[in-house]
C-alpha cells in the first residue's frame, strides 16, 4: 500500500474515478430513493473494490519487473502464490475502504436514502464479495505472470467485468448471450446479495439472499483452487525458462 500511494498515477483510476462515477449516478437519480440510489452507490463501490483488486493483481509482479526485484521475490522461501495473494488481498482491502468512503459520501454529501434493512447481512455479503474479488485477482495474476502485457490486459478487463456483473444496472438489460458470463462471476451474485440485504422490496435475479451468498462462497473456493493450481504450473515453467525478467 505504501508503494501504491507513492505513485500518484494510481490514485486517479482507483480512488478518484469511483467517486466520480458514484456522483454522476447519484446526480442522475437525485430524486430517487431505495433501489435506484442503491444502484449508484453500490456501483461506485464495486468499481472501487474491483479496480483496486484487478490493478493489485495485474501489477503485483509487473512492479517487481520494473524495479528489478522479481528474481529476489522468486528466490524467497515463500511460495509465489502466497506473495501475490497477499498483495491482491491488500489491494482489495484498500478497495473496501474506498467503498465505505463512497457510502459515507453518498449518505452525507448527497443525502441518499438507501435504507439498509439488514446491516449484518449487508456486511456479510460485502466481506464475501471482497474475498471473491481477491480470489479472482489471484486467478488472473497466474496468467499475467507469463505475459509482458499485464497492463493492457488489466485495462481491458476492468470495464467488461464491471458491466457484466451488473454493478450499475441489472444484467437483464445486457444482451442475452452475455448472461452466462455474468452468472459465472462471483461479484454478480455478491452485489445481488448486498441489494437483497439493503432493500426489502428488491427481487433481483430471484434466487434470494442466502443462495446468492452460497454461490459467492463456492465461486471463491473454485477461483482459489484453480488459481493455486495454475500458479504451480506457471511458476514451474517460469523457473525452467528463466525468462521472467526479460521484455
Secondary structure, 3 states (H helix, E strand, C coil): CHHHHHCCHHHHHHHHHHHHHHHHHHHHCCCCCCHHHHHHHHHHHHHHHHHHHHHHHHCCCHHHHHHCCHHHHHHCCCCHHHHHHHHHHHHHHHHHHHHHHHHHHHHHCCCCCCCCCCHHHHHHHHHHHHHHHHHHHHHHHHHHCCCCCHHHHHHHHHHHHHHHCCCCCCHHHCCHHHHHHHHCCHHHHHHHHHHHHHCCCCCCCCCCHHHHHHHHHHHHHHHHHHHHHHHHHHHHHHHHHCCCCCC
